[in-house]
Amino acid sequence: MKNSDTPMSFGEALIANSDAMDVYLRLPRHKQEEIVNNAVNINTDEEMKSYVENITVN
């Protein structure tokens, strides 16, 4: 069970956004690692959803 104070993980947000997941999986490994490393500092579900959504824009 998820604690309500714990922000959504990158993986959860990626699974919830199939377009972003498709883009992410096509990226080279070093870009995927960069995206994951930057996600560590995200503190809220809204920020994480927005961050993942932006994968499709970049």
mmCIF file as Biopython writes it, N, C-alpha, C and O atoms, coordinates in Angstrom:
data_model
#
loop_
_atom_site.group_PDB
_atom_site.id
_atom_site.type_symbol
_atom_site.label_atom_id
_atom_site.label_alt_id
_atom_site.label_comp_id
_atom_site.label_asym_id
_atom_site.label_entity_id
_atom_site.label_seq_id
_atom_site.pdbx_PDB_ins_code
_atom_site.Cartn_x
_atom_site.Cartn_y
_atom_site.Cartn_z
_atom_site.occupancy
_atom_site.B_iso_or_equiv
_atom_site.auth_seq_id
_atom_site.auth_asym_id
_atom_site.pdbx_PDB_model_num
ATOM 1   N N  . MET A ? 1  ? 0.843  -1.181 0.000   1.0 0.0 1  A 1 
ATOM 2   C CA . MET A ? 1  ? 0.000  0.000  0.000   1.0 0.0 1  A 1 
ATOM 3   C C  . MET A ? 1  ? 0.887  1.243  0.000   1.0 0.0 1  A 1 
ATOM 4   O O  . MET A ? 1  ? 1.919  1.275  0.670   1.0 0.0 1  A 1 
ATOM 5   N N  . LYS A ? 2  ? 0.490  2.244  -0.736  1.0 0.0 2  A 1 
ATOM 6   C CA . LYS A ? 2  ? 1.276  3.453  -0.892  1.0 0.0 2  A 1 
ATOM 7   C C  . LYS A ? 2  ? 0.919  4.478  0.176   1.0 0.0 2  A 1 
ATOM 8   O O  . LYS A ? 2  ? -0.257 4.742  0.430   1.0 0.0 2  A 1 
ATOM 9   N N  . ASN A ? 3  ? 1.933  5.045  0.791   1.0 0.0 3  A 1 
ATOM 10  C CA . ASN A ? 3  ? 1.752  6.121  1.753   1.0 0.0 3  A 1 
ATOM 11  C C  . ASN A ? 3  ? 1.356  7.377  0.990   1.0 0.0 3  A 1 
ATOM 12  O O  . ASN A ? 3  ? 1.995  7.712  -0.007  1.0 0.0 3  A 1 
ATOM 13  N N  . SER A ? 4  ? 0.323  8.075  1.432   1.0 0.0 4  A 1 
ATOM 14  C CA . SER A ? 4  ? -0.166 9.258  0.715   1.0 0.0 4  A 1 
ATOM 15  C C  . SER A ? 4  ? 0.831  10.405 0.732   1.0 0.0 4  A 1 
ATOM 16  O O  . SER A ? 4  ? 0.702  11.336 -0.063  1.0 0.0 4  A 1 
ATOM 17  N N  . ASP A ? 5  ? 1.825  10.364 1.617   1.0 0.0 5  A 1 
ATOM 18  C CA . ASP A ? 5  ? 2.851  11.400 1.667   1.0 0.0 5  A 1 
ATOM 19  C C  . ASP A ? 5  ? 3.996  11.123 0.698   1.0 0.0 5  A 1 
ATOM 20  O O  . ASP A ? 5  ? 4.846  11.985 0.475   1.0 0.0 5  A 1 
ATOM 21  N N  . THR A ? 6  ? 4.019  9.938  0.130   1.0 0.0 6  A 1 
ATOM 22  C CA . THR A ? 6  ? 5.075  9.560  -0.792  1.0 0.0 6  A 1 
ATOM 23  C C  . THR A ? 6  ? 4.667  9.936  -2.202  1.0 0.0 6  A 1 
ATOM 24  O O  . THR A ? 6  ? 3.612  9.508  -2.671  1.0 0.0 6  A 1 
ATOM 25  N N  . PRO A ? 7  ? 5.489  10.735 -2.896  1.0 0.0 7  A 1 
ATOM 26  C CA . PRO A ? 7  ? 5.116  11.114 -4.258  1.0 0.0 7  A 1 
ATOM 27  C C  . PRO A ? 7  ? 5.142  9.920  -5.202  1.0 0.0 7  A 1 
ATOM 28  O O  . PRO A ? 7  ? 5.834  8.930  -4.962  1.0 0.0 7  A 1 
ATOM 29  N N  . MET A ? 8  ? 4.386  10.033 -6.262  1.0 0.0 8  A 1 
ATOM 30  C CA . MET A ? 8  ? 4.340  9.023  -7.306  1.0 0.0 8  A 1 
ATOM 31  C C  . MET A ? 8  ? 5.764  8.798  -7.815  1.0 0.0 8  A 1 
ATOM 32  O O  . MET A ? 8  ? 6.520  9.750  -8.004  1.0 0.0 8  A 1 
ATOM 33  N N  . SER A ? 9  ? 6.114  7.554  -8.030  1.0 0.0 9  A 1 
ATOM 34  C CA . SER A ? 9  ? 7.440  7.265  -8.560  1.0 0.0 9  A 1 
ATOM 35  C C  . SER A ? 9  ? 7.473  7.541  -10.059 1.0 0.0 9  A 1 
ATOM 36  O O  . SER A ? 9  ? 6.436  7.648  -10.713 1.0 0.0 9  A 1 
ATOM 37  N N  . PHE A ? 10 ? 8.669  7.651  -10.575 1.0 0.0 10 A 1 
ATOM 38  C CA . PHE A ? 10 ? 8.842  7.842  -12.002 1.0 0.0 10 A 1 
ATOM 39  C C  . PHE A ? 10 ? 8.198  6.690  -12.778 1.0 0.0 10 A 1 
ATOM 40  O O  . PHE A ? 10 ? 7.507  6.908  -13.773 1.0 0.0 10 A 1 
ATOM 41  N N  . GLY A ? 11 ? 8.432  5.479  -12.314 1.0 0.0 11 A 1 
ATOM 42  C CA . GLY A ? 11 ? 7.867  4.307  -12.988 1.0 0.0 11 A 1 
ATOM 43  C C  . GLY A ? 11 ? 6.358  4.317  -13.020 1.0 0.0 11 A 1 
ATOM 44  O O  . GLY A ? 11 ? 5.751  4.007  -14.045 1.0 0.0 11 A 1 
ATOM 45  N N  . GLU A ? 12 ? 5.744  4.673  -11.900 1.0 0.0 12 A 1 
ATOM 46  C CA . GLU A ? 12 ? 4.280  4.751  -11.848 1.0 0.0 12 A 1 
ATOM 47  C C  . GLU A ? 12 ? 3.758  5.790  -12.827 1.0 0.0 12 A 1 
ATOM 48  O O  . GLU A ? 12 ? 2.780  5.550  -13.535 1.0 0.0 12 A 1 
ATOM 49  N N  . ALA A ? 13 ? 4.407  6.935  -12.864 1.0 0.0 13 A 1 
ATOM 50  C CA . ALA A ? 13 ? 3.976  8.006  -13.763 1.0 0.0 13 A 1 
ATOM 51  C C  . ALA A ? 13 ? 4.177  7.597  -15.217 1.0 0.0 13 A 1 
ATOM 52  O O  . ALA A ? 13 ? 3.354  7.918  -16.075 1.0 0.0 13 A 1 
ATOM 53  N N  . LEU A ? 14 ? 5.264  6.895  -15.494 1.0 0.0 14 A 1 
ATOM 54  C CA . LEU A ? 14 ? 5.536  6.452  -16.856 1.0 0.0 14 A 1 
ATOM 55  C C  . LEU A ? 14 ? 4.506  5.420  -17.307 1.0 0.0 14 A 1 
ATOM 56  O O  . LEU A ? 14 ? 4.031  5.475  -18.442 1.0 0.0 14 A 1 
ATOM 57  N N  . ILE A ? 15 ? 4.160  4.492  -16.442 1.0 0.0 15 A 1 
ATOM 58  C CA . ILE A ? 15 ? 3.151  3.484  -16.767 1.0 0.0 15 A 1 
ATOM 59  C C  . ILE A ? 15 ? 1.800  4.143  -17.043 1.0 0.0 15 A 1 
ATOM 60  O O  . ILE A ? 15 ? 1.044  3.674  -17.893 1.0 0.0 15 A 1 
ATOM 61  N N  . ALA A ? 16 ? 1.496  5.221  -16.332 1.0 0.0 16 A 1 
ATOM 62  C CA . ALA A ? 16 ? 0.220  5.917  -16.494 1.0 0.0 16 A 1 
ATOM 63  C C  . ALA A ? 16 ? 0.156  6.740  -17.781 1.0 0.0 16 A 1 
ATOM 64  O O  . ALA A ? 16 ? -0.921 7.186  -18.177 1.0 0.0 16 A 1 
ATOM 65  N N  . ASN A ? 17 ? 1.301  6.944  -18.434 1.0 0.0 17 A 1 
ATOM 66  C CA . ASN A ? 17 ? 1.342  7.769  -19.644 1.0 0.0 17 A 1 
ATOM 67  C C  . ASN A ? 17 ? 1.995  6.943  -20.761 1.0 0.0 17 A 1 
ATOM 68  O O  . ASN A ? 17 ? 3.216  6.947  -20.911 1.0 0.0 17 A 1 
ATOM 69  N N  . SER A ? 18 ? 1.179  6.245  -21.531 1.0 0.0 18 A 1 
ATOM 70  C CA . SER A ? 18 ? 1.715  5.330  -22.544 1.0 0.0 18 A 1 
ATOM 71  C C  . SER A ? 18 ? 2.503  6.043  -23.641 1.0 0.0 18 A 1 
ATOM 72  O O  . SER A ? 18 ? 3.465  5.481  -24.164 1.0 0.0 18 A 1 
ATOM 73  N N  . ASP A ? 19 ? 2.119  7.265  -23.999 1.0 0.0 19 A 1 
ATOM 74  C CA . ASP A ? 19 ? 2.880  8.004  -25.008 1.0 0.0 19 A 1 
ATOM 75  C C  . ASP A ? 19 ? 4.288  8.296  -24.506 1.0 0.0 19 A 1 
ATOM 76  O O  . ASP A ? 19 ? 5.263  8.117  -25.236 1.0 0.0 19 A 1 
ATOM 77  N N  . ALA A ? 20 ? 4.394  8.745  -23.258 1.0 0.0 20 A 1 
ATOM 78  C CA . ALA A ? 20 ? 5.701  9.031  -22.677 1.0 0.0 20 A 1 
ATOM 79  C C  . ALA A ? 20 ? 6.523  7.756  -22.557 1.0 0.0 20 A 1 
ATOM 80  O O  . ALA A ? 20 ? 7.733  7.767  -22.785 1.0 0.0 20 A 1 
ATOM 81  N N  . MET A ? 21 ? 5.869  6.661  -22.202 1.0 0.0 21 A 1 
ATOM 82  C CA . MET A ? 21 ? 6.592  5.402  -22.085 1.0 0.0 21 A 1 
ATOM 83  C C  . MET A ? 21 ? 7.169  4.981  -23.430 1.0 0.0 21 A 1 
ATOM 84  O O  . MET A ? 21 ? 8.314  4.535  -23.501 1.0 0.0 21 A 1 
ATOM 85  N N  . ASP A ? 22 ? 6.391  5.117  -24.489 1.0 0.0 22 A 1 
ATOM 86  C CA . ASP A ? 22 ? 6.875  4.766  -25.823 1.0 0.0 22 A 1 
ATOM 87  C C  . ASP A ? 22 ? 8.104  5.590  -26.198 1.0 0.0 22 A 1 
ATOM 88  O O  . ASP A ? 22 ? 9.090  5.052  -26.701 1.0 0.0 22 A 1 
ATOM 89  N N  . VAL A ? 23 ? 8.041  6.888  -25.953 1.0 0.0 23 A 1 
ATOM 90  C CA . VAL A ? 23 ? 9.168  7.767  -26.261 1.0 0.0 23 A 1 
ATOM 91  C C  . VAL A ? 23 ? 10.380 7.392  -25.409 1.0 0.0 23 A 1 
ATOM 92  O O  . VAL A ? 23 ? 11.493 7.269  -25.919 1.0 0.0 23 A 1 
ATOM 93  N N  . TYR A ? 24 ? 10.156 7.213  -24.123 1.0 0.0 24 A 1 
ATOM 94  C CA . TYR A ? 24 ? 11.235 6.875  -23.196 1.0 0.0 24 A 1 
ATOM 95  C C  . TYR A ? 24 ? 11.941 5.584  -23.616 1.0 0.0 24 A 1 
ATOM 96  O O  . TYR A ? 24 ? 13.171 5.525  -23.614 1.0 0.0 24 A 1 
ATOM 97  N N  . LEU A ? 25 ? 11.184 4.562  -23.972 1.0 0.0 25 A 1 
ATOM 98  C CA . LEU A ? 25 ? 11.782 3.277  -24.332 1.0 0.0 25 A 1 
ATOM 99  C C  . LEU A ? 25 ? 12.579 3.329  -25.626 1.0 0.0 25 A 1 
ATOM 100 O O  . LEU A ? 25 ? 13.429 2.471  -25.862 1.0 0.0 25 A 1 
ATOM 101 N N  . ARG A ? 26 ? 12.320 4.306  -26.450 1.0 0.0 26 A 1 
ATOM 102 C CA . ARG A ? 26 ? 13.073 4.458  -27.707 1.0 0.0 26 A 1 
ATOM 103 C C  . ARG A ? 26 ? 14.342 5.286  -27.544 1.0 0.0 26 A 1 
ATOM 104 O O  . ARG A ? 26 ? 15.174 5.333  -28.450 1.0 0.0 26 A 1 
ATOM 105 N N  . LEU A ? 27 ? 14.493 5.933  -26.404 1.0 0.0 27 A 1 
ATOM 106 C CA . LEU A ? 27 ? 15.674 6.762  -26.172 1.0 0.0 27 A 1 
ATOM 107 C C  . LEU A ? 27 ? 16.908 5.897  -25.935 1.0 0.0 27 A 1 
ATOM 108 O O  . LEU A ? 27 ? 16.803 4.762  -25.471 1.0 0.0 27 A 1 
ATOM 109 N N  . PRO A ? 28 ? 18.086 6.449  -26.261 1.0 0.0 28 A 1 
ATOM 110 C CA . PRO A ? 28 ? 19.315 5.728  -25.922 1.0 0.0 28 A 1 
ATOM 111 C C  . PRO A ? 28 ? 19.450 5.595  -24.401 1.0 0.0 28 A 1 
ATOM 112 O O  . PRO A ? 28 ? 18.925 6.413  -23.646 1.0 0.0 28 A 1 
ATOM 113 N N  . ARG A ? 29 ? 20.138 4.588  -23.982 1.0 0.0 29 A 1 
ATOM 114 C CA . ARG A ? 29 ? 20.270 4.289  -22.541 1.0 0.0 29 A 1 
ATOM 115 C C  . ARG A ? 29 ? 20.758 5.493  -21.736 1.0 0.0 29 A 1 
ATOM 116 O O  . ARG A ? 29 ? 20.247 5.745  -20.645 1.0 0.0 29 A 1 
ATOM 117 N N  . HIS A ? 30 ? 21.732 6.237  -22.250 1.0 0.0 30 A 1 
ATOM 118 C CA . HIS A ? 30 ? 22.263 7.369  -21.487 1.0 0.0 30 A 1 
ATOM 119 C C  . HIS A ? 30 ? 21.202 8.456  -21.283 1.0 0.0 30 A 1 
ATOM 120 O O  . HIS A ? 30 ? 21.195 9.125  -20.249 1.0 0.0 30 A 1 
ATOM 121 N N  . LYS A ? 31 ? 20.313 8.636  -22.251 1.0 0.0 31 A 1 
ATOM 122 C CA . LYS A ? 31 ? 19.223 9.613  -22.090 1.0 0.0 31 A 1 
ATOM 123 C C  . LYS A ? 31 ? 18.200 9.116  -21.076 1.0 0.0 31 A 1 
ATOM 124 O O  . LYS A ? 31 ? 17.681 9.902  -20.284 1.0 0.0 31 A 1 
ATOM 125 N N  . GLN A ? 32 ? 17.906 7.819  -21.094 1.0 0.0 32 A 1 
ATOM 126 C CA . GLN A ? 32 ? 16.997 7.242  -20.110 1.0 0.0 32 A 1 
ATOM 127 C C  . GLN A ? 32 ? 17.552 7.450  -18.700 1.0 0.0 32 A 1 
ATOM 128 O O  . GLN A ? 32 ? 16.819 7.832  -17.788 1.0 0.0 32 A 1 
ATOM 129 N N  . GLU A ? 33 ? 18.840 7.199  -18.533 1.0 0.0 33 A 1 
ATOM 130 C CA . GLU A ? 33 ? 19.468 7.366  -17.216 1.0 0.0 33 A 1 
ATOM 131 C C  . GLU A ? 33 ? 19.423 8.823  -16.767 1.0 0.0 33 A 1 
ATOM 132 O O  . GLU A ? 33 ? 19.199 9.102  -15.589 1.0 0.0 33 A 1 
ATOM 133 N N  . GLU A ? 34 ? 19.631 9.739  -17.684 1.0 0.0 34 A 1 
ATOM 134 C CA . GLU A ? 34 ? 19.564 11.167 -17.376 1.0 0.0 34 A 1 
ATOM 135 C C  . GLU A ? 34 ? 18.163 11.547 -16.886 1.0 0.0 34 A 1 
ATOM 136 O O  . GLU A ? 34 ? 18.019 12.277 -15.905 1.0 0.0 34 A 1 
ATOM 137 N N  . ILE A ? 35 ? 17.150 11.054 -17.565 1.0 0.0 35 A 1 
ATOM 138 C CA . ILE A ? 35 ? 15.768 11.349 -17.190 1.0 0.0 35 A 1 
ATOM 139 C C  . ILE A ? 35 ? 15.454 10.791 -15.810 1.0 0.0 35 A 1 
ATOM 140 O O  . ILE A ? 35 ? 14.851 11.478 -14.986 1.0 0.0 35 A 1 
ATOM 141 N N  . VAL A ? 36 ? 15.858 9.551  -15.551 1.0 0.0 36 A 1 
ATOM 142 C CA . VAL A ? 36 ? 15.612 8.933  -14.245 1.0 0.0 36 A 1 
ATOM 143 C C  . VAL A ? 36 ? 16.351 9.697  -13.148 1.0 0.0 36 A 1 
ATOM 144 O O  . VAL A ? 36 ? 15.784 9.960  -12.087 1.0 0.0 36 A 1 
ATOM 145 N N  . ASN A ? 37 ? 17.599 10.050 -13.392 1.0 0.0 37 A 1 
ATOM 146 C CA . ASN A ? 37 ? 18.379 10.789 -12.391 1.0 0.0 37 A 1 
ATOM 147 C C  . ASN A ? 37 ? 17.752 12.135 -12.060 1.0 0.0 37 A 1 
ATOM 148 O O  . ASN A ? 37 ? 17.785 12.565 -10.907 1.0 0.0 37 A 1 
ATOM 149 N N  . ASN A ? 38 ? 17.187 12.801 -13.049 1.0 0.0 38 A 1 
ATOM 150 C CA . ASN A ? 38 ? 16.537 14.087 -12.804 1.0 0.0 38 A 1 
ATOM 151 C C  . ASN A ? 38 ? 15.213 13.935 -12.068 1.0 0.0 38 A 1 
ATOM 152 O O  . ASN A ? 38 ? 14.769 14.865 -11.395 1.0 0.0 38 A 1 
ATOM 153 N N  . ALA A ? 39 ? 14.588 12.789 -12.188 1.0 0.0 39 A 1 
ATOM 154 C CA . ALA A ? 39 ? 13.299 12.546 -11.535 1.0 0.0 39 A 1 
ATOM 155 C C  . ALA A ? 39 ? 13.438 12.385 -10.022 1.0 0.0 39 A 1 
ATOM 156 O O  . ALA A ? 39 ? 12.456 12.525 -9.292  1.0 0.0 39 A 1 
ATOM 157 N N  . VAL A ? 40 ? 14.626 12.099 -9.555  1.0 0.0 40 A 1 
ATOM 158 C CA . VAL A ? 40 ? 14.854 11.857 -8.128  1.0 0.0 40 A 1 
ATOM 159 C C  . VAL A ? 40 ? 14.463 13.064 -7.268  1.0 0.0 40 A 1 
ATOM 160 O O  . VAL A ? 40 ? 14.037 12.895 -6.125  1.0 0.0 40 A 1 
ATOM 161 N N  . ASN A ? 41 ? 14.602 14.246 -7.793  1.0 0.0 41 A 1 
ATOM 162 C CA . ASN A ? 41 ? 14.341 15.463 -7.015  1.0 0.0 41 A 1 
ATOM 163 C C  . ASN A ? 41 ? 12.897 15.942 -7.063  1.0 0.0 41 A 1 
ATOM 164 O O  . ASN A ? 41 ? 12.588 17.005 -6.525  1.0 0.0 41 A 1 
ATOM 165 N N  . ILE A ? 42 ? 12.020 15.197 -7.685  1.0 0.0 42 A 1 
ATOM 166 C CA . ILE A ? 42 ? 10.619 15.597 -7.813  1.0 0.0 42 A 1 
ATOM 167 C C  . ILE A ? 42 ? 9.865  15.177 -6.562  1.0 0.0 42 A 1 
ATOM 168 O O  . ILE A ? 42 ? 9.992  14.044 -6.097  1.0 0.0 42 A 1 
ATOM 169 N N  . ASN A ? 43 ? 9.074  16.108 -6.018  1.0 0.0 43 A 1 
ATOM 170 C CA . ASN A ? 43 ? 8.474  15.912 -4.699  1.0 0.0 43 A 1 
ATOM 171 C C  . ASN A ? 43 ? 6.970  15.704 -4.660  1.0 0.0 43 A 1 
ATOM 172 O O  . ASN A ? 43 ? 6.439  15.323 -3.617  1.0 0.0 43 A 1 
ATOM 173 N N  . THR A ? 44 ? 6.270  15.939 -5.749  1.0 0.0 44 A 1 
ATOM 174 C CA . THR A ? 44 ? 4.815  15.780 -5.715  1.0 0.0 44 A 1 
ATOM 175 C C  . THR A ? 44 ? 4.341  14.971 -6.921  1.0 0.0 44 A 1 
ATOM 176 O O  . THR A ? 44 ? 5.030  14.882 -7.937  1.0 0.0 44 A 1 
ATOM 177 N N  . ASP A ? 45 ? 3.158  14.388 -6.787  1.0 0.0 45 A 1 
ATOM 178 C CA . ASP A ? 45 ? 2.563  13.644 -7.895  1.0 0.0 45 A 1 
ATOM 179 C C  . ASP A ? 45 ? 2.370  14.532 -9.112  1.0 0.0 45 A 1 
ATOM 180 O O  . ASP A ? 45 ? 2.629  14.114 -10.241 1.0 0.0 45 A 1 
ATOM 181 N N  . GLU A ? 46 ? 1.917  15.755 -8.885  1.0 0.0 46 A 1 
ATOM 182 C CA . GLU A ? 46 ? 1.658  16.678 -9.996  1.0 0.0 46 A 1 
ATOM 183 C C  . GLU A ? 46 ? 2.939  16.995 -10.749 1.0 0.0 46 A 1 
ATOM 184 O O  . GLU A ? 46 ? 2.950  17.011 -11.980 1.0 0.0 46 A 1 
ATOM 185 N N  . GLU A ? 47 ? 4.020  17.248 -10.015 1.0 0.0 47 A 1 
ATOM 186 C CA . GLU A ? 47 ? 5.305  17.524 -10.651 1.0 0.0 47 A 1 
ATOM 187 C C  . GLU A ? 47 ? 5.785  16.313 -11.448 1.0 0.0 47 A 1 
ATOM 188 O O  . GLU A ? 47 ? 6.302  16.458 -12.556 1.0 0.0 47 A 1 
ATOM 189 N N  . MET A ? 48 ? 5.613  15.116 -10.878 1.0 0.0 48 A 1 
ATOM 190 C CA . MET A ? 48 ? 6.066  13.905 -11.560 1.0 0.0 48 A 1 
ATOM 191 C C  . MET A ? 48 ? 5.260  13.669 -12.827 1.0 0.0 48 A 1 
ATOM 192 O O  . MET A ? 48 ? 5.825  13.326 -13.865 1.0 0.0 48 A 1 
ATOM 193 N N  . LYS A ? 49 ? 3.952  13.850 -12.753 1.0 0.0 49 A 1 
ATOM 194 C CA . LYS A ? 49 ? 3.115  13.684 -13.947 1.0 0.0 49 A 1 
ATOM 195 C C  . LYS A ? 49 ? 3.527  14.666 -15.034 1.0 0.0 49 A 1 
ATOM 196 O O  . LYS A ? 49 ? 3.612  14.302 -16.207 1.0 0.0 49 A 1 
ATOM 197 N N  . SER A ? 50 ? 3.780  15.897 -14.649 1.0 0.0 50 A 1 
ATOM 198 C CA . SER A ? 50 ? 4.213  16.923 -15.597 1.0 0.0 50 A 1 
ATOM 199 C C  . SER A ? 50 ? 5.580  16.584 -16.181 1.0 0.0 50 A 1 
ATOM 200 O O  . SER A ? 50 ? 5.796  16.726 -17.385 1.0 0.0 50 A 1 
ATOM 201 N N  . TYR A ? 51 ? 6.497  16.139 -15.337 1.0 0.0 51 A 1 
ATOM 202 C CA . TYR A ? 51 ? 7.832  15.763 -15.792 1.0 0.0 51 A 1 
ATOM 203 C C  . TYR A ? 51 ? 7.746  14.651 -16.829 1.0 0.0 51 A 1 
ATOM 204 O O  . TYR A ? 51 ? 8.387  14.730 -17.877 1.0 0.0 51 A 1 
ATOM 205 N N  . VAL A ? 52 ? 6.971  13.633 -16.550 1.0 0.0 52 A 1 
ATOM 206 C CA . VAL A ? 52 ? 6.828  12.508 -17.470 1.0 0.0 52 A 1 
ATOM 207 C C  . VAL A ? 52 ? 6.144  12.955 -18.756 1.0 0.0 52 A 1 
ATOM 208 O O  . VAL A ? 52 ? 6.535  12.539 -19.847 1.0 0.0 52 A 1 
ATOM 209 N N  . GLU A ? 53 ? 5.137  13.790 -18.633 1.0 0.0 53 A 1 
ATOM 210 C CA . GLU A ? 53 ? 4.446  14.302 -19.826 1.0 0.0 53 A 1 
ATOM 211 C C  . GLU A ? 53 ? 5.411  15.038 -20.735 1.0 0.0 53 A 1 
ATOM 212 O O  . GLU A ? 53 ? 5.288  14.963 -21.958 1.0 0.0 53 A 1 
ATOM 213 N N  . ASN A ? 54 ? 6.360  15.741 -20.161 1.0 0.0 54 A 1 
ATOM 214 C CA . ASN A ? 54 ? 7.328  16.509 -20.946 1.0 0.0 54 A 1 
ATOM 215 C C  . ASN A ? 54 ? 8.299  15.627 -21.719 1.0 0.0 54 A 1 
ATOM 216 O O  . ASN A ? 54 ? 8.984  16.115 -22.618 1.0 0.0 54 A 1 
ATOM 217 N N  . ILE A ? 55 ? 8.375  14.357 -21.396 1.0 0.0 55 A 1 
ATOM 218 C CA . ILE A ? 55 ? 9.229  13.448 -22.159 1.0 0.0 55 A 1 
ATOM 219 C C  . ILE A ? 55 ? 8.773  13.418 -23.618 1.0 0.0 55 A 1 
ATOM 220 O O  . ILE A ? 55 ? 9.596  13.295 -24.525 1.0 0.0 55 A 1 
ATOM 221 N N  . THR A ? 56 ? 7.478  13.528 -23.841 1.0 0.0 56 A 1 
ATOM 222 C CA . THR A ? 56 ? 6.954  13.471 -25.208 1.0 0.0 56 A 1 
ATOM 223 C C  . THR A ? 56 ? 7.216  14.760 -25.979 1.0 0.0 56 A 1 
ATOM 224 O O  . THR A ? 56 ? 7.121  14.788 -27.206 1.0 0.0 56 A 1 
ATOM 225 N N  . VAL A ? 57 ? 7.543  15.817 -25.257 1.0 0.0 57 A 1 
ATOM 226 C CA . VAL A ? 57 ? 7.779  17.112 -25.898 1.0 0.0 57 A 1 
ATOM 227 C C  . VAL A ? 57 ? 9.242  17.268 -26.313 1.0 0.0 57 A 1 
ATOM 228 O O  . VAL A ? 57 ? 9.545  17.898 -27.327 1.0 0.0 57 A 1 
ATOM 229 N N  . ASN A ? 58 ? 10.131 16.696 -25.531 1.0 0.0 58 A 1 
ATOM 230 C CA . ASN A ? 58 ? 11.565 16.894 -25.778 1.0 0.0 58 A 1 
ATOM 231 C C  . ASN A ? 58 ? 12.129 15.947 -26.760 1.0 0.0 58 A 1 
ATOM 232 O O  . ASN A ? 58 ? 13.322 16.004 -27.058 1.0 0.0 58 A 1 
#
